[in-house]
Amino acid sequence: MNVISYSLLARATWTACALTALTTLNCHAQTSFATPGAPTAKVMRLATLEWPPYNGQLLPQDGLSTRVATVVAKSAGYRLMSASSDWATTVERGEKDPNYEGYFPVYFNTQREQACHLSQSIGTSLLGVATLKGAPITWNSIADLEAYKLGVVEGYVNGEAFDKAIKEKRQVVEAGTSDAQNVKKLREGKIRGIVIDKNVLNYTLSRLGGAEQVVFNPRPIAQLTLHVCFKRSPAGLEMRDAFDAALKKLDPAQLEAEYFRTFPLIR
């Protein structure tokens, strides 16, 4: 089998794109051409989202998290194929759609641990509060933030302590559909502060502008680990175990450093 026919066959393997409206689902794959005559890798089909610089169709190698997951999957004998959509759809597809084995990247929390076979960490995310430079928020504990309405993204985990304050209605939040939307509201002065990952904030400001207006508070809300959520099924467990076994032989921090060194403008 030559390289071209292998590529076409691999792309035709996944039927999810054919079964779903392309206006709501973007399918893409990390291509790794096989040597003629070599065994074809099994396919790992994961749902994901547009969350630059971690994931994104327009990013080099589809983003940092996709790059790490691709390297690990290949080491485990799989070829990663992913499809991006909004976060709610990503979760729905990853947990319930038979065309997917899971979704990524996800933060660790106990609820998700019960819903998924979670992989070991494929990276970390520093969460904090971003404000306008002219209107900073000074805080020492999560309780101090309760004096302000803060923007969050609907469905995102924000750290155990902060999410507990939201659940107990001590912390008032305004839920948006994306980090980019929240950054836009912050720049326009429509909200006092937003909870956001530091890399996501830096990337978003570099594309939308306004870096001179916005500051990321040096005190973090949480530093969370990123994972792949595999379906809670025997097949999902088998795939998770293979992924984790390969991950033990690799260093996600080194892969991250290599990614940002190769693509410095992404950070």
C-alpha atoms as an extended CHARMM CRD file, in Angstrom:
* protein
*
       267  EXT
         1         1  MET       CA              0.0000000000        0.0000000000        0.0000000000  PROA      1               0.0000000000
         2         2  ASN       CA              1.5040000000        3.3620000000       -0.9750000000  PROA      2               0.0000000000
         3         3  VAL       CA              1.5120000000        6.4720000000        1.2140000000  PROA      3               0.0000000000
         4         4  ILE       CA             -1.3510000000        8.2040000000       -0.6130000000  PROA      4               0.0000000000
         5         5  SER       CA             -3.7250000000        5.2410000000       -0.4940000000  PROA      5               0.0000000000
         6         6  TYR       CA             -2.9030000000        4.6600000000        3.1790000000  PROA      6               0.0000000000
         7         7  SER       CA             -3.7740000000        8.2700000000        4.0040000000  PROA      7               0.0000000000
         8         8  LEU       CA             -7.0840000000        8.0470000000        2.1590000000  PROA      8               0.0000000000
         9         9  LEU       CA             -7.9350000000        4.7510000000        3.8230000000  PROA      9               0.0000000000
        10        10  ALA       CA             -7.1620000000        6.1030000000        7.2950000000  PROA      10              0.0000000000
        11        11  ARG       CA             -9.3540000000        9.1230000000        6.7590000000  PROA      11              0.0000000000
        12        12  ALA       CA            -12.1930000000        6.9380000000        5.4630000000  PROA      12              0.0000000000
        13        13  THR       CA            -11.9780000000        4.6810000000        8.5210000000  PROA      13              0.0000000000
        14        14  TRP       CA            -13.7810000000        7.1190000000       10.7760000000  PROA      14              0.0000000000
        15        15  THR       CA            -17.4790000000        7.3910000000        9.9420000000  PROA      15              0.0000000000
        16        16  ALA       CA            -18.3140000000       10.1320000000       12.4370000000  PROA      16              0.0000000000
        17        17  CYS       CA            -17.8760000000       12.9400000000        9.8980000000  PROA      17              0.0000000000
        18        18  ALA       CA            -20.1910000000       11.2190000000        7.4730000000  PROA      18              0.0000000000
        19        19  LEU       CA            -22.7930000000       10.7610000000       10.1870000000  PROA      19              0.0000000000
        20        20  THR       CA            -22.7150000000       14.3220000000       11.4880000000  PROA      20              0.0000000000
        21        21  ALA       CA            -23.4290000000       17.6760000000        9.8700000000  PROA      21              0.0000000000
        22        22  LEU       CA            -20.1060000000       19.2060000000        8.8840000000  PROA      22              0.0000000000
        23        23  THR       CA            -21.4130000000       22.6390000000        9.8160000000  PROA      23              0.0000000000
        24        24  THR       CA            -21.2370000000       21.6560000000       13.4810000000  PROA      24              0.0000000000
        25        25  LEU       CA            -18.3250000000       19.2340000000       13.5000000000  PROA      25              0.0000000000
        26        26  ASN       CA            -14.7790000000       19.7060000000       12.2810000000  PROA      26              0.0000000000
        27        27  CYS       CA            -12.8850000000       16.4570000000       11.8030000000  PROA      27              0.0000000000
        28        28  HSD       CA             -9.1350000000       16.2960000000       11.6220000000  PROA      28              0.0000000000
        29        29  ALA       CA             -6.3650000000       13.8100000000       12.1800000000  PROA      29              0.0000000000
        30        30  GLN       CA             -2.7320000000       13.7840000000       13.1460000000  PROA      30              0.0000000000
        31        31  THR       CA             -1.1680000000       12.1060000000       10.1360000000  PROA      31              0.0000000000
        32        32  SER       CA              1.5590000000        9.5530000000       10.6210000000  PROA      32              0.0000000000
        33        33  PHE       CA              2.2880000000        7.7290000000        7.3880000000  PROA      33              0.0000000000
        34        34  ALA       CA              2.9610000000        4.0300000000        7.6250000000  PROA      34              0.0000000000
        35        35  THR       CA              5.8300000000        2.2240000000        6.0320000000  PROA      35              0.0000000000
        36        36  PRO       CA              4.5070000000        0.0720000000        3.1680000000  PROA      36              0.0000000000
        37        37  GLY       CA              3.8480000000       -3.4190000000        4.4870000000  PROA      37              0.0000000000
        38        38  ALA       CA              3.8240000000       -2.3280000000        8.1540000000  PROA      38              0.0000000000
        39        39  PRO       CA              0.7730000000       -3.1290000000       10.3340000000  PROA      39              0.0000000000
        40        40  THR       CA             -1.8840000000       -0.4040000000       10.2920000000  PROA      40              0.0000000000
        41        41  ALA       CA             -2.2430000000        1.3510000000       13.6540000000  PROA      41              0.0000000000
        42        42  LYS       CA             -5.5130000000        1.0960000000       15.5280000000  PROA      42              0.0000000000
        43        43  VAL       CA             -7.5620000000        4.2990000000       15.5650000000  PROA      43              0.0000000000
        44        44  MET       CA             -8.2140000000        6.3260000000       18.7250000000  PROA      44              0.0000000000
        45        45  ARG       CA            -11.2100000000        8.5870000000       18.0460000000  PROA      45              0.0000000000
        46        46  LEU       CA            -11.5490000000       11.4680000000       20.5110000000  PROA      46              0.0000000000
        47        47  ALA       CA            -13.8250000000       14.4790000000       20.6670000000  PROA      47              0.0000000000
        48        48  THR       CA            -12.2190000000       17.8110000000       21.4770000000  PROA      48              0.0000000000
        49        49  LEU       CA            -12.8420000000       21.5550000000       21.3730000000  PROA      49              0.0000000000
        50        50  GLU       CA            -11.3250000000       24.7730000000       20.0710000000  PROA      50              0.0000000000
        51        51  TRP       CA             -9.2600000000       25.8660000000       23.0950000000  PROA      51              0.0000000000
        52        52  PRO       CA             -6.0450000000       27.4700000000       21.8630000000  PROA      52              0.0000000000
        53        53  PRO       CA             -3.1940000000       27.0660000000       22.4810000000  PROA      53              0.0000000000
        54        54  TYR       CA             -4.0750000000       23.5930000000       23.7940000000  PROA      54              0.0000000000
        55        55  ASN       CA             -6.4030000000       22.5730000000       20.9460000000  PROA      55              0.0000000000
        56        56  GLY       CA             -7.3720000000       24.1830000000       17.6520000000  PROA      56              0.0000000000
        57        57  GLN       CA             -7.6350000000       23.3130000000       13.9760000000  PROA      57              0.0000000000
        58        58  LEU       CA             -5.6690000000       26.3840000000       12.9250000000  PROA      58              0.0000000000
        59        59  LEU       CA             -2.8110000000       25.7210000000       15.3570000000  PROA      59              0.0000000000
        60        60  PRO       CA              0.4030000000       23.9060000000       14.4390000000  PROA      60              0.0000000000
        61        61  GLN       CA             -0.1710000000       20.1770000000       14.9840000000  PROA      61              0.0000000000
        62        62  ASP       CA             -3.7140000000       21.0690000000       16.1630000000  PROA      62              0.0000000000
        63        63  GLY       CA             -2.4000000000       22.5120000000       19.4450000000  PROA      63              0.0000000000
        64        64  LEU       CA             -0.2680000000       21.5070000000       22.3990000000  PROA      64              0.0000000000
        65        65  SER       CA             -2.6260000000       18.9620000000       24.0030000000  PROA      65              0.0000000000
        66        66  THR       CA             -3.3470000000       17.3340000000       20.6400000000  PROA      66              0.0000000000
        67        67  ARG       CA              0.3770000000       17.0900000000       19.9810000000  PROA      67              0.0000000000
        68        68  VAL       CA              1.0170000000       15.3970000000       23.3360000000  PROA      68              0.0000000000
        69        69  ALA       CA             -1.9560000000       13.0260000000       22.9550000000  PROA      69              0.0000000000
        70        70  THR       CA             -0.8630000000       12.1560000000       19.4190000000  PROA      70              0.0000000000
        71        71  VAL       CA              2.6780000000       11.2510000000       20.4950000000  PROA      71              0.0000000000
        72        72  VAL       CA              1.3810000000        9.1270000000       23.3860000000  PROA      72              0.0000000000
        73        73  ALA       CA             -1.2550000000        7.4170000000       21.2340000000  PROA      73              0.0000000000
        74        74  LYS       CA              1.3180000000        6.5790000000       18.5660000000  PROA      74              0.0000000000
        75        75  SER       CA              3.6120000000        5.0960000000       21.2040000000  PROA      75              0.0000000000
        76        76  ALA       CA              0.6720000000        2.9610000000       22.3740000000  PROA      76              0.0000000000
        77        77  GLY       CA              0.0370000000        1.6960000000       18.8410000000  PROA      77              0.0000000000
        78        78  TYR       CA             -2.8540000000        4.0130000000       17.9760000000  PROA      78              0.0000000000
        79        79  ARG       CA             -3.4520000000        6.7240000000       15.3990000000  PROA      79              0.0000000000
        80        80  LEU       CA             -5.2570000000        9.6770000000       16.9790000000  PROA      80              0.0000000000
        81        81  MET       CA             -8.2070000000       11.1340000000       15.1020000000  PROA      81              0.0000000000
        82        82  SER       CA            -10.0820000000       14.0130000000       16.7230000000  PROA      82              0.0000000000
        83        83  ALA       CA            -13.1290000000       16.1480000000       15.9950000000  PROA      83              0.0000000000
        84        84  SER       CA            -13.6930000000       19.6130000000       17.4420000000  PROA      84              0.0000000000
        85        85  SER       CA            -16.9550000000       21.2510000000       18.4600000000  PROA      85              0.0000000000
        86        86  ASP       CA            -18.2830000000       23.3560000000       21.3340000000  PROA      86              0.0000000000
        87        87  TRP       CA            -17.6140000000       22.0970000000       24.8620000000  PROA      87              0.0000000000
        88        88  ALA       CA            -21.1300000000       20.7810000000       25.6240000000  PROA      88              0.0000000000
        89        89  THR       CA            -21.1590000000       18.8130000000       22.3740000000  PROA      89              0.0000000000
        90        90  THR       CA            -17.6280000000       17.5610000000       23.0020000000  PROA      90              0.0000000000
        91        91  VAL       CA            -18.6610000000       16.0970000000       26.3740000000  PROA      91              0.0000000000
        92        92  GLU       CA            -21.8510000000       14.6040000000       24.9280000000  PROA      92              0.0000000000
        93        93  ARG       CA            -20.0160000000       12.9570000000       22.0510000000  PROA      93              0.0000000000
        94        94  GLY       CA            -17.1000000000       11.7740000000       24.1440000000  PROA      94              0.0000000000
        95        95  GLU       CA            -19.2780000000       10.1330000000       26.7810000000  PROA      95              0.0000000000
        96        96  LYS       CA            -22.2160000000        8.8230000000       24.7440000000  PROA      96              0.0000000000
        97        97  ASP       CA            -21.5540000000        8.7480000000       20.9970000000  PROA      97              0.0000000000
        98        98  PRO       CA            -20.4560000000        5.2540000000       19.8470000000  PROA      98              0.0000000000
        99        99  ASN       CA            -18.2660000000        6.8610000000       17.1690000000  PROA      99              0.0000000000
       100       100  TYR       CA            -15.9020000000        8.1640000000       19.8520000000  PROA      100             0.0000000000
       101       101  GLU       CA            -13.7330000000        6.5020000000       22.4790000000  PROA      101             0.0000000000
       102       102  GLY       CA            -13.6100000000        9.6180000000       24.6770000000  PROA      102             0.0000000000
       103       103  TYR       CA            -12.6970000000       13.3020000000       24.7190000000  PROA      103             0.0000000000
       104       104  PHE       CA             -9.9040000000       15.6460000000       25.7970000000  PROA      104             0.0000000000
       105       105  PRO       CA             -8.4330000000       17.6670000000       27.3730000000  PROA      105             0.0000000000
       106       106  VAL       CA            -10.3010000000       17.5960000000       30.6740000000  PROA      106             0.0000000000
       107       107  TYR       CA             -9.4770000000       18.8300000000       34.1490000000  PROA      107             0.0000000000
       108       108  PHE       CA             -9.4290000000       16.3100000000       36.9570000000  PROA      108             0.0000000000
       109       109  ASN       CA            -12.3140000000       16.3900000000       39.4220000000  PROA      109             0.0000000000
       110       110  THR       CA            -14.1440000000       13.6690000000       41.3560000000  PROA      110             0.0000000000
       111       111  GLN       CA            -17.2950000000       13.9040000000       39.2350000000  PROA      111             0.0000000000
       112       112  ARG       CA            -15.3600000000       13.3930000000       36.0230000000  PROA      112             0.0000000000
       113       113  GLU       CA            -13.3400000000       10.5900000000       37.5990000000  PROA      113             0.0000000000
       114       114  GLN       CA            -16.6190000000        8.7280000000       38.1190000000  PROA      114             0.0000000000
       115       115  ALA       CA            -17.8140000000        9.4200000000       34.5610000000  PROA      115             0.0000000000
       116       116  CYS       CA            -14.5710000000        8.4720000000       32.7680000000  PROA      116             0.0000000000
       117       117  HSD       CA            -11.5760000000        6.2280000000       32.7780000000  PROA      117             0.0000000000
       118       118  LEU       CA             -9.1750000000        9.1620000000       33.1830000000  PROA      118             0.0000000000
       119       119  SER       CA             -5.6720000000        8.9770000000       31.8020000000  PROA      119             0.0000000000
       120       120  GLN       CA             -2.6600000000       10.1180000000       33.7350000000  PROA      120             0.0000000000
       121       121  SER       CA             -1.8220000000       13.8090000000       33.3030000000  PROA      121             0.0000000000
       122       122  ILE       CA             -0.8910000000       15.0040000000       29.8050000000  PROA      122             0.0000000000
       123       123  GLY       CA             -0.1960000000       18.5530000000       31.0100000000  PROA      123             0.0000000000
       124       124  THR       CA             -1.0960000000       21.2810000000       33.4770000000  PROA      124             0.0000000000
       125       125  SER       CA             -3.2300000000       24.4170000000       33.4350000000  PROA      125             0.0000000000
       126       126  LEU       CA             -2.7260000000       27.4750000000       35.6310000000  PROA      126             0.0000000000
       127       127  LEU       CA             -6.1100000000       29.0680000000       36.4250000000  PROA      127             0.0000000000
       128       128  GLY       CA             -6.3890000000       32.5860000000       37.7270000000  PROA      128             0.0000000000
       129       129  VAL       CA             -8.3540000000       35.8150000000       37.6410000000  PROA      129             0.0000000000
       130       130  ALA       CA             -7.8390000000       38.3110000000       34.8330000000  PROA      130             0.0000000000
       131       131  THR       CA             -8.9080000000       41.9390000000       35.2460000000  PROA      131             0.0000000000
       132       132  LEU       CA             -8.3590000000       45.2760000000       33.5960000000  PROA      132             0.0000000000
       133       133  LYS       CA             -5.0840000000       46.8120000000       34.7370000000  PROA      133             0.0000000000
       134       134  GLY       CA             -6.9210000000       49.8900000000       35.9450000000  PROA      134             0.0000000000
       135       135  ALA       CA             -9.2980000000       47.8750000000       38.1260000000  PROA      135             0.0000000000
       136       136  PRO       CA             -7.3260000000       45.0380000000       39.7590000000  PROA      136             0.0000000000
       137       137  ILE       CA             -8.7860000000       42.6320000000       42.2860000000  PROA      137             0.0000000000
       138       138  THR       CA             -6.6670000000       42.0390000000       45.3880000000  PROA      138             0.0000000000
       139       139  TRP       CA             -7.4190000000       38.7760000000       47.1440000000  PROA      139             0.0000000000
       140       140  ASN       CA             -5.8070000000       36.3320000000       49.5460000000  PROA      140             0.0000000000
       141       141  SER       CA             -8.4270000000       33.5740000000       49.7490000000  PROA      141             0.0000000000
       142       142  ILE       CA            -11.2170000000       32.2600000000       47.5470000000  PROA      142             0.0000000000
       143       143  ALA       CA            -13.6880000000       33.8620000000       49.9650000000  PROA      143             0.0000000000
       144       144  ASP       CA            -12.3190000000       37.3130000000       49.0500000000  PROA      144             0.0000000000
       145       145  LEU       CA            -13.5270000000       36.8140000000       45.4820000000  PROA      145             0.0000000000
       146       146  GLU       CA            -17.1400000000       36.5050000000       46.6310000000  PROA      146             0.0000000000
       147       147  ALA       CA            -17.3910000000       40.3120000000       46.6250000000  PROA      147             0.0000000000
       148       148  TYR       CA            -17.1750000000       40.2950000000       42.8020000000  PROA      148             0.0000000000
       149       149  LYS       CA            -19.1780000000       38.8280000000       39.9380000000  PROA      149             0.0000000000
       150       150  LEU       CA            -16.6880000000       36.8900000000       37.8230000000  PROA      150             0.0000000000
       151       151  GLY       CA            -16.9620000000       35.4680000000       34.3410000000  PROA      151             0.0000000000
       152       152  VAL       CA            -16.5640000000       31.7220000000       33.7930000000  PROA      152             0.0000000000
       153       153  VAL       CA            -17.1690000000       29.4000000000       30.8420000000  PROA      153             0.0000000000
       154       154  GLU       CA            -20.3030000000       27.2650000000       31.0350000000  PROA      154             0.0000000000
       155       155  GLY       CA            -19.4090000000       23.6800000000       31.9440000000  PROA      155             0.0000000000
       156       156  TYR       CA            -15.7340000000       24.3220000000       32.7420000000  PROA      156             0.0000000000
       157       157  VAL       CA            -14.1030000000       23.1820000000       35.9940000000  PROA      157             0.0000000000
       158       158  ASN       CA            -12.6140000000       26.0960000000       37.9430000000  PROA      158             0.0000000000
       159       159  GLY       CA            -10.8840000000       24.3680000000       40.8430000000  PROA      159             0.0000000000
       160       160  GLU       CA            -12.5070000000       22.5860000000       43.7630000000  PROA      160             0.0000000000
       161       161  ALA       CA            -12.6660000000       25.5470000000       46.1760000000  PROA      161             0.0000000000
       162       162  PHE       CA            -14.0080000000       28.0440000000       43.6360000000  PROA      162             0.0000000000
       163       163  ASP       CA            -16.5830000000       25.6030000000       42.2320000000  PROA      163             0.0000000000
       164       164  LYS       CA            -17.7360000000       24.7850000000       45.7640000000  PROA      164             0.0000000000
       165       165  ALA       CA            -18.3410000000       28.4890000000       46.3830000000  PROA      165             0.0000000000
       166       166  ILE       CA            -20.4140000000       28.6600000000       43.1740000000  PROA      166             0.0000000000
       167       167  LYS       CA            -22.4220000000       25.5640000000       44.1090000000  PROA      167             0.0000000000
       168       168  GLU       CA            -23.1570000000       26.9640000000       47.5670000000  PROA      168             0.0000000000
       169       169  LYS       CA            -24.2130000000       30.2710000000       45.9400000000  PROA      169             0.0000000000
       170       170  ARG       CA            -21.5290000000       32.2250000000       47.7660000000  PROA      170             0.0000000000
       171       171  GLN       CA            -19.7470000000       33.1390000000       44.5390000000  PROA      171             0.0000000000
       172       172  VAL       CA            -21.7170000000       34.9920000000       41.8690000000  PROA      172             0.0000000000
       173       173  VAL       CA            -20.6250000000       34.1860000000       38.3160000000  PROA      173             0.0000000000
       174       174  GLU       CA            -21.6750000000       35.0440000000       34.7920000000  PROA      174             0.0000000000
       175       175  ALA       CA            -21.3160000000       32.0660000000       32.4620000000  PROA      175             0.0000000000
       176       176  GLY       CA            -20.1540000000       32.6440000000       28.9050000000  PROA      176             0.0000000000
       177       177  THR       CA            -19.8630000000       30.2860000000       25.9700000000  PROA      177             0.0000000000
       178       178  SER       CA            -16.0820000000       30.6190000000       25.5230000000  PROA      178             0.0000000000
       179       179  ASP       CA            -12.9270000000       32.1540000000       26.9290000000  PROA      179             0.0000000000
       180       180  ALA       CA            -12.7400000000       34.4850000000       23.9290000000  PROA      180             0.0000000000
       181       181  GLN       CA            -16.2210000000       35.8100000000       24.6920000000  PROA      181             0.0000000000
       182       182  ASN       CA            -15.2620000000       36.4180000000       28.3170000000  PROA      182             0.0000000000
       183       183  VAL       CA            -12.0530000000       38.2120000000       27.3480000000  PROA      183             0.0000000000
       184       184  LYS       CA            -14.0660000000       40.4470000000       25.0100000000  PROA      184             0.0000000000
       185       185  LYS       CA            -16.5220000000       41.2950000000       27.8130000000  PROA      185             0.0000000000
       186       186  LEU       CA            -13.6330000000       42.0610000000       30.1520000000  PROA      186             0.0000000000
       187       187  ARG       CA            -11.9450000000       44.3920000000       27.6640000000  PROA      187             0.0000000000
       188       188  GLU       CA            -15.2480000000       46.2090000000       27.1210000000  PROA      188             0.0000000000
       189       189  GLY       CA            -15.6790000000       46.7010000000       30.8710000000  PROA      189             0.0000000000
       190       190  LYS       CA            -18.8370000000       44.5740000000       31.0060000000  PROA      190             0.0000000000
       191       191  ILE       CA            -17.5120000000       42.3680000000       33.8140000000  PROA      191             0.0000000000
       192       192  ARG       CA            -15.0260000000       43.0030000000       36.6310000000  PROA      192             0.0000000000
       193       193  GLY       CA            -12.9450000000       39.8670000000       36.2180000000  PROA      193             0.0000000000
       194       194  ILE       CA            -12.8400000000       36.4510000000       34.5560000000  PROA      194             0.0000000000
       195       195  VAL       CA            -11.4990000000       33.0440000000       35.5290000000  PROA      195             0.0000000000
       196       196  ILE       CA             -9.1970000000       31.7780000000       32.7880000000  PROA      196             0.0000000000
       197       197  ASP       CA             -6.1240000000       29.6680000000       32.0570000000  PROA      197             0.0000000000
       198       198  LYS       CA             -3.0040000000       31.8160000000       31.7620000000  PROA      198             0.0000000000
       199       199  ASN       CA             -1.8690000000       30.3860000000       28.4020000000  PROA      199             0.0000000000
       200       200  VAL       CA             -5.3890000000       30.7240000000       26.9720000000  PROA      200             0.0000000000
       201       201  LEU       CA             -5.5180000000       34.3620000000       28.1060000000  PROA      201             0.0000000000
       202       202  ASN       CA             -2.1370000000       35.1760000000       26.5650000000  PROA      202             0.0000000000
       203       203  TYR       CA             -3.0360000000       33.4820000000       23.2900000000  PROA      203             0.0000000000
       204       204  THR       CA             -6.4560000000       35.1620000000       23.1090000000  PROA      204             0.0000000000
       205       205  LEU       CA             -5.0410000000       38.6280000000       23.8010000000  PROA      205             0.0000000000
       206       206  SER       CA             -2.3310000000       38.1160000000       21.1760000000  PROA      206             0.0000000000
       207       207  ARG       CA             -5.0590000000       37.4860000000       18.5930000000  PROA      207             0.0000000000
       208       208  LEU       CA             -7.8080000000       39.8790000000       19.7480000000  PROA      208             0.0000000000
       209       209  GLY       CA             -5.5190000000       42.6290000000       21.0440000000  PROA      209             0.0000000000
       210       210  GLY       CA             -5.7300000000       44.3470000000       24.4080000000  PROA      210             0.0000000000
       211       211  ALA       CA             -2.7260000000       42.8190000000       26.1600000000  PROA      211             0.0000000000
       212       212  GLU       CA             -1.8320000000       46.2720000000       27.4440000000  PROA      212             0.0000000000
       213       213  GLN       CA             -5.2570000000       46.5500000000       29.1200000000  PROA      213             0.0000000000
       214       214  VAL       CA             -5.4740000000       43.2090000000       30.9150000000  PROA      214             0.0000000000
       215       215  VAL       CA             -3.5230000000       41.7050000000       33.8160000000  PROA      215             0.0000000000
       216       216  PHE       CA             -3.4550000000       38.1240000000       35.1130000000  PROA      216             0.0000000000
       217       217  ASN       CA             -3.4110000000       38.0930000000       38.9120000000  PROA      217             0.0000000000
       218       218  PRO       CA             -0.2320000000       36.3590000000       40.1410000000  PROA      218             0.0000000000
       219       219  ARG       CA             -2.1940000000       34.4670000000       42.8030000000  PROA      219             0.0000000000
       220       220  PRO       CA             -3.6480000000       31.3520000000       41.1040000000  PROA      220             0.0000000000
       221       221  ILE       CA             -7.1150000000       29.9860000000       41.7850000000  PROA      221             0.0000000000
       222       222  ALA       CA             -5.8380000000       26.4900000000       41.0090000000  PROA      222             0.0000000000
       223       223  GLN       CA             -3.2200000000       24.5760000000       39.0770000000  PROA      223             0.0000000000
       224       224  LEU       CA             -5.0630000000       21.7110000000       37.4600000000  PROA      224             0.0000000000
       225       225  THR       CA             -3.8950000000       18.6710000000       35.5520000000  PROA      225             0.0000000000
       226       226  LEU       CA             -5.1180000000       17.8760000000       32.0410000000  PROA      226             0.0000000000
       227       227  HSD       CA             -6.2740000000       14.3810000000       31.0620000000  PROA      227             0.0000000000
       228       228  VAL       CA             -7.9440000000       12.2950000000       28.3970000000  PROA      228             0.0000000000
       229       229  CYS       CA            -11.3970000000       11.0320000000       29.3790000000  PROA      229             0.0000000000
       230       230  PHE       CA            -11.9370000000        7.5400000000       27.9620000000  PROA      230             0.0000000000
       231       231  LYS       CA            -15.4240000000        6.0320000000       28.0200000000  PROA      231             0.0000000000
       232       232  ARG       CA            -16.2870000000        4.1380000000       31.1990000000  PROA      232             0.0000000000
       233       233  SER       CA            -16.5200000000        0.7910000000       29.4170000000  PROA      233             0.0000000000
       234       234  PRO       CA            -14.2810000000       -2.2870000000       29.1050000000  PROA      234             0.0000000000
       235       235  ALA       CA            -12.9910000000       -1.0120000000       25.7520000000  PROA      235             0.0000000000
       236       236  GLY       CA            -12.3980000000        2.4330000000       27.2270000000  PROA      236             0.0000000000
       237       237  LEU       CA            -10.4920000000        0.9310000000       30.1400000000  PROA      237             0.0000000000
       238       238  GLU       CA             -8.3170000000       -1.1110000000       27.7890000000  PROA      238             0.0000000000
       239       239  MET       CA             -7.5130000000        1.9580000000       25.7010000000  PROA      239             0.0000000000
       240       240  ARG       CA             -6.8220000000        4.0610000000       28.8020000000  PROA      240             0.0000000000
       241       241  ASP       CA             -4.4450000000        1.4560000000       30.1840000000  PROA      241             0.0000000000
       242       242  ALA       CA             -2.5480000000        1.2770000000       26.8820000000  PROA      242             0.0000000000
       243       243  PHE       CA             -2.3760000000        5.0830000000       26.7420000000  PROA      243             0.0000000000
       244       244  ASP       CA             -1.0980000000        5.3350000000       30.3250000000  PROA      244             0.0000000000
       245       245  ALA       CA              1.5140000000        2.6180000000       29.7730000000  PROA      245             0.0000000000
       246       246  ALA       CA              2.8930000000        4.6140000000       26.8340000000  PROA      246             0.0000000000
       247       247  LEU       CA              2.6390000000        7.8950000000       28.7600000000  PROA      247             0.0000000000
       248       248  LYS       CA              4.9000000000        6.5330000000       31.5160000000  PROA      248             0.0000000000
       249       249  LYS       CA              7.7230000000        6.3330000000       28.9790000000  PROA      249             0.0000000000
       250       250  LEU       CA              7.3040000000        9.9650000000       27.9010000000  PROA      250             0.0000000000
       251       251  ASP       CA              7.5990000000       13.3860000000       29.5350000000  PROA      251             0.0000000000
       252       252  PRO       CA              4.6330000000       15.7250000000       28.8120000000  PROA      252             0.0000000000
       253       253  ALA       CA              6.5650000000       18.6970000000       30.2280000000  PROA      253             0.0000000000
       254       254  GLN       CA              9.3770000000       18.0620000000       27.7460000000  PROA      254             0.0000000000
       255       255  LEU       CA              6.8770000000       17.7330000000       24.8920000000  PROA      255             0.0000000000
       256       256  GLU       CA              5.3250000000       21.0620000000       25.9620000000  PROA      256             0.0000000000
       257       257  ALA       CA              8.7040000000       22.7880000000       26.0610000000  PROA      257             0.0000000000
       258       258  GLU       CA              9.5550000000       21.4180000000       22.6110000000  PROA      258             0.0000000000
       259       259  TYR       CA              6.1980000000       22.5720000000       21.2270000000  PROA      259             0.0000000000
       260       260  PHE       CA              6.5320000000       26.1690000000       22.4440000000  PROA      260             0.0000000000
       261       261  ARG       CA             10.1920000000       26.2520000000       21.4290000000  PROA      261             0.0000000000
       262       262  THR       CA              9.2360000000       25.1680000000       17.8980000000  PROA      262             0.0000000000
       263       263  PHE       CA              6.2070000000       27.4760000000       17.7090000000  PROA      263             0.0000000000
       264       264  PRO       CA              7.0990000000       30.4400000000       20.0020000000  PROA      264             0.0000000000
       265       265  LEU       CA              4.3530000000       32.6900000000       18.6230000000  PROA      265             0.0000000000
       266       266  ILE       CA              1.6380000000       30.2990000000       19.8310000000  PROA      266             0.0000000000
       267       267  ARG       CA              2.2550000000       31.0530000000       23.5010000000  PROA      267             0.0000000000
